[in-house]
Amino acid sequence: MNFGVPKEIRPFELRVGLTPAGVYGLTQAGHTVFVEHDAGAAANFDDNEYRAVGAQVVYSAEEVWGRANVIAKVSRLAPREYPLLHSRQTVLSFLHLAVASRDLPQALHSAQVTAIAYEMIQTAEGHLPVLTPLSQVAGRHAPVIAGELLESARGGRGILLSSIPGVPPAAVVILGAGSLGANALRAFVGMGSQVTILDTRADRLEALCEQFNGRITTLFSTPYNLQRVLKFADVVIGAVLVPGQRAPVLITREMLRTMRKRAVLIDYAIDQGGCAETSRPTAHDSPTYVVENIIHYCVPNVTARIARTASHALTNAALPYLLEIGARGTAEALELDAALRHGAQVLNGTVTE
């Protein structure tokens, strides 16, 4: 089977759909992989690394898309890529159709393609095997972003995440105890921050409470508890996810007005619309804005900041599904693998429910 790895064209998308290690896995299985020139350059993978593992490096997006039966991308398609689609092609990427413009589903329908959303691949137990590693990367990187935005030179509150003798640490509030929230929790606790995490699942809170042996505060997520903890937060992490749906809006403008001035809100739910009333997508060249004296960071493709690690994480998680499609074909792979089938948002042009 022919696989294609195009260069990402959305602004500041520095990740790549497959690393050389992933390409090696496909070529060793007997498949042909077309990689667009410099597709991995921003993540520090050069063309020669791809050639060394058997990839055919080509010099136009048209050739990659035109010759591939299966496209492995990162970001959802940009309008410039719509004309490159062709009938019976399979595209795998983070689609986020719940918040995508209407022209994307229409383009997928018109081209009669099958589109599999990485974020929607889900096991019977509710595990999200491709999204999870990227959530882990984002969560563990959260203190880096928060620490920068708290600096006085960045207009923040001018405080450290950790404490020193006689000076308390930053107060961090995490909304959501899923993979991203739990990894952010681990990272902030490691920094010495005072952390409170909220979720609606008592079993998740109990597990985290036992794991961190009383070093954190857990709260059941209710509007009352949220209003109470936001008043004392220096950093708020929005890590709420409802797969396939718009993120619930938990933080209102009124709540922001009660918070400490120049506190930081990092809304990782912005991929699915954001969990704050005042959230709107930003980009890496201008990642923040201020509303009600609260610094908002709402970059959808946040792990592009650490593109090499993120690309490795994505490849490790996606490669088994790509190999399955390569061995069986898309139709049979979807029939036999319920998790993969759950991720299929468009089947031969028909948008699934």
Secondary structure, DSSP 8 states (H G I E B T S, - for coil): -EEEE----STT----S--HHHHHHHHHTT-EEEEETTTTGGGT--HHHHHHTT-EEES-HHHHHHH-SEEE-SS---GGGGGG--TT-EEEE---TTTS-THHHHHHHHHT-EEEEGGG---TTS--TTHHHHHHHHHHHHHHHHHHHHSGGGTS----SS-BTTB---EEEEE--SHHHHHHHHHHHHHT-EEEEEES-HHHHHHHHHHTTTSSEEEE--HHHHHHHHTT-SEEEE----TTS-----B-HHHHHTS-TT-EEEEGGGGGT-SBTT----BTTB-EEEETTEEEE--TTGGGGGHHHHHHHHHHHHHHHHHHHHHH-HHHHHHH-HHHHHHEEEETTEE--
